[in-house]
């Protein structure tokens, strides 16, 4: 995956999540999802992306989110995005994140060029 983003490119978002237990203790996990880059800086840094809900997310409002970028030349972005939107919770239309980067990479493999 490339370090410099381009509009219309594939983005994998890695969101750090923290859960507190009623029994005490804190669990930190990561959630992996796919989106499409919608806005970048002149340097190629992501400013915004469209998530699997179809909502534009602003990078500055998500400090716990990091990105990995895939170019349109290396991925079928539309196909990968549709696959990610179809990856839902069982019996529900709600998009589901992947629990590991390895799972997501395996799901994206058919969309590599």
Protein Blocks (a to p, Z undefined) as FASTA:
>chain_A
ZZbdcehiacddddddddddfkgpadddddddddddfbdcfkopafbdcdfkopacdfkl
mmkbccddddfklpcfklmmmmmmmmccehiabdcddfbfklmmmmmmmmpZZ
